[in-house]
Amino acid sequence: MKRILIIGAGRSTSAMIDYLEKQARKYSWNIVVADKNTEHLTHKVNEIISLSNFDIKDDLCREDEIKRADLVISMLPVRFHKFAAITCLKFSKSLITASYEPAEWKEFEAELDEKGLLFLNEMGVDPGLDHMSAMKVINRLKAEGHELLGFETFTGGLVAPESDDNPWKYKISWNPRNVVLAGQDGPAKFRQEGKYKYIPYNRLFRRTEIIEIEGFGKFEGYANRDSLKYIEKYNLGNIPTIYRGTLRRPGFCRAWNVFVQLGATDDTFQIEGIGDMTWRDFINSFLYYHKSDSVETKLYHYMHIDQDSDIIEKLEWLGIFDNIPVGLKKATPAQVLEHLVKQKWQLKPDDKDMTVMWHKFIYSDVITNKIKQLTSSMAVIGENAEHTAMAKTVGLPLGIAAKLVLTGKIKLTGLQIPTIPEIYDPVLDELKNYGIHFNEKIQEWKNQDYHYH
C-alpha cells in the first residue's frame, strides 16, 4: 500500500487533499498530512487520511515520516523545502512542490539521476499552470512552423466579481506576506521588442498595463521578477519580447504604491515603539513633522495625491488613519502592513475568490506570412472562503502530478518543472474535468509592419 506524505496544511491544500483522497480509495493508498498544527483538519481523518503534528525542522520526526512515504509533497514556504529535499535524498524519495525551483538544488541533479528520483517543482498555478498552458501553445505553434515574436503572460489571485465589496477590489486568497513583499526580490527584468528592460521596486507599481479578459473585464498588470530566465526554460531562443506579470483590478497598483514609497513594505528593520502605536501613528512615523498639519494632509502632500483621487477612498477604507491600536508588540513595517491587510482583505465565509490567467503570443504565420496574435485565458471562481479558486488551481495540478508519478505515467527523473509534454499534456487534460480550461482567440496583428529595433 503506497503512502503519500503531504507536508504543510495551509489554505492551498484543501483541494489537493480532496482529490488525492478519491485517488487513494481507487488505488488503495494512504495519505498523511503533516504540519505544526493540524487541528483544522481533524474532520478529514478517516481510514485513508491520518494527521501528523511535527515541525519540519524536527529531524527525528521528519525523517521518521519521510522514510515511510512513497512520495512526498511539500506545501511549505520555499525556505523550508530544503529540509524535505535533503531527507528525501537520504531515503530515496521523490518530491513535488508548488514553489519556484531553488537555484541551489542544481547540486542535487547528479544524485537524483543516480538514484532514479524525481524532484518536480513549480507544479501549482503560478508557477505551474502558467508553464503548462503556455508551453502547450508554444510547442504547437513551433510544430506548425510559425515564428514566435512575442510572449506575455499574467496571473492574478483576486476576489470574484460577486464578492467584490471594497474599493480595492481585492481580497487575499493566498499567503498575505507574499502580497505585501511582492516585487522586492530584485528588479523586474524582461525583454521588449529586442531591448532589455528593468523596473526597480520603487517604480514597479507605476509601470503597469491594462489587459481585458473577455467576460471578466479590465485588469492591470505589473511586471514579475525575472522574465528573462524563461527564455531558456521555454526554449524561446531570440524571441524579441517576453514579459511575465501579475494581475490586479485597475487602480490597485497606484494606491499600493503609496505604501511602497512611504517605506511601509520594508521588512528589514523593527519599528521602535510599535506596541504603543495606533494605525494613524504608524503612518505618521513615515511622514515629516509639522506641528499643525494632519496626517492626511501630510500624506497627500508628500505623495502628490489630489483631493478628488480615488486613492483616498482606498486608503481611508483600509483604516490607516484610525486611532485604533496596531496590536503588535514587535514588527517590521511589512509585518505591520500584513497585519492590517489580513484583517481588511480577509475573505468572509461565503466570499468567492477568483484566479485568472492570460497569455498573449505574437507570431508570424508560416502559411499566410501575416503577423497574428493568439490570446489564451482562464478564469476559475471559488466556492467559498475554504474551497477557493486558489486552492483548486494550486492543489489540483499537484494532486494530478502525484497520481501520475505513483501510477508510473510520469517516469521522469532529476530536477524538473512542468514544461514538457509528458507532464503538461495529462495534467491539462484532467484539469478540464474540474472546470480549469483555457479559451483561445486568434486575430491578425493590427500592425503588419511589426518589427523590433
MITORGU-585645 format. One record per residue (C-alpha): x negated, y, z negated; residue in one letter. Coordinates in steps of 0.5 Angstrom, whole numbers, plus 500, padded with zeros to 3 digits. Example, Ala and Ser with C-alpha at 12.3 -4.5 7.8 and 13.67 -1.06 7.14 Angstrom:
2
475491484A 473498486S 
//
This chain:
453
500500500M 497507502K 496512498R 497520499I 494525495L 496532495I 492537491I 496543490G 503544489A 504551491G 510554494R 508552501S 508544499T 516543499S 517542506A 511537507M 513533500I 520532503D 517530510Y 512525507L 517522502E 521520508K 515517512Q 513514505A 519510505R 518508512K 511506512Y 511503504S 506509502W 505512495N 505520494I 501523488V 502531487V 496534483A 496540480D 494544474K 502545473N 507540476T 513542471E 517545477H 516538481L 519533476T 525533479H 521530485K 519524481V 521517484N 519510486E 515514491I 512520488I 508521482S 505527479L 498528476S 496534472N 489536473F 484542474D 480541481I 474543477K 475537472D 470532475D 473526472L 480527474C 479529481R 474523482E 479518479D 485521483E 481521490I 477515490K 484511489R 487515495A 487513502D 488520505L 487527501V 491533503I 488540499S 493545499M 489549494L 486556496P 480555500V 475557495R 477550491F 477546497H 469544496K 471540490F 475536494A 471536500A 465533496I 468528492T 472526499C 465525502L 463521496K 468516496F 469516504S 476519504K 479523510S 481530508L 486535511I 487542509T 491548512A 485553511S 480556515Y 474551516E 469554512P 462555515A 458551510E 462545512W 458544518K 453541514E 458535513F 458533520E 453528520A 455524514E 463525517L 461522523D 456516520E 462514515K 467515520G 471520516L 476526519L 476533515F 481536519L 482544517N 487549520E 493545520M 498550517G 502556521V 496561522D 491558522P 494552525G 501552529L 497558533D 492554535H 496548538M 501552541S 496557545A 492551547M 497547550K 499553554V 491555556I 490548558N 496548562R 494554566L 487552567K 489545569A 494549574E 487552577G 489559574H 484564572E 485567565L 484574564L 487576557G 490572551F 493576545E 497572539T 500575533F 503571527T 508574521G 511572515G 517576514L 524577511V 529574515A 534580518P 540577514E 536578507S 532585509D 535590504D 529594502N 526600506P 519596507W 523590511K 518586508Y 518580502K 513575500I 513568502S 506566501W 500568497N 501575494P 494576493R 492575500N 498580502V 494585498V 487583500L 489583508A 483585512G 478586507Q 473581509D 469585514G 471589520P 476586525A 473584532K 476583539F 475584546R 479589550Q 478589558E 471587557G 469591552K 467589545Y 472593540K 471593532Y 476596527I 473598520P 478596514Y 479604513N 482604520R 486597520L 493599519F 493605523R 491602529R 497598531T 501596537E 509595538I 511588540I 518586542E 520579541I 527577544E 533576539G 529579533F 527586535G 521590535K 515589530F 508592529E 501588530G 495590526Y 488586528A 486580524N 479579522R 474576527D 478574534S 471573538L 470566535K 476564538Y 473565545I 468559544E 474555540K 479556545Y 474555551N 475561554L 469563557G 468570559N 475572558I 476580558P 481580553T 482576546I 486579540Y 489576534R 493580530G 499580524T 506582525L 510587520R 516591522R 515598524P 513603519G 510598514F 503599516C 503607516R 506606509A 501601506W 495605509N 497610503V 494604498F 488603503V 486610503Q 487611495L 483605494G 489601490A 487595494T 480595491D 478588488D 471590486T 472593479F 476593473Q 480599471I 479602464E 485603460G 490600465I 493597458G 496604457D 498606464M 504607467T 505606474W 505613475R 499614471D 496608476F 497612482I 495619479N 488615477S 486615484F 488623485L 485629484Y 486633477Y 491639477H 494642471K 501643474S 502639481D 506633480S 503626482V 508626488E 505633491T 498631490K 499624493L 503627499Y 498633500H 492628500Y 495623505M 498629509H 505626508I 510630511D 516631506Q 521628511D 517622512S 520615512D 513613508I 516617502I 522612501E 518606501K 513609496L 519611491E 523605492W 516601490L 516604484G 509607484I 512614481F 516611475D 514612468N 514604466I 508601463P 504597468V 504591463G 497588464L 491588459K 485587464K 486588472A 482591478T 486596483P 488590487A 491586482Q 495591479V 498592486L 499585487E 503585480H 507590483L 509587490V 510581487K 516584483Q 519588488K 518584494W 520577491Q 525573495L 531573491K 534565490P 539566496D 534570501D 531567507K 524569510D 522568517M 516566520T 515569527V 509568532M 508571539W 503569545H 501573551K 497570557F 495574563I 492570568Y 491570576S 496565579D 492561584V 497560589I 500567589T 494571588N 498575583K 497577576I 502574571K 504575564Q 506569560L 509570553T 511565548S 514566542S 517562536M 521564530A 524560524V 529562519I 528559512G 534556508E 533560501N 527562496A 525555495E 526552502H 522557506T 520558513A 513559511M 513552507A 516549513K 511552518T 505551514V 507544511G 510540517L 504540521P 500538515L 505532514G 505530521I 498530522A 497526515A 502521518K 498521525L 492519521V 495514517L 498510522T 492511527G 495515532K 489520531I 483517531K 478523531L 472523526T 468529524G 470536523L 476538527Q 481544528I 488542532P 485545539T 485538542I 491535546P 490528541E 492533535I 497538538Y 501534543D 504529538P 505535533V 508540537L 513534540D 515532533E 516539530L 521540536K 526536532N 525541526Y 527547530G 520549531I 519550538H 516556543F 520560548N 516562554E 517567559K 513569566I 513575570Q 509579574E 504584571W 506591572K 499593575N 497588580Q 490592580D 488589574Y 481590572H 476591567Y 470595567H 
//
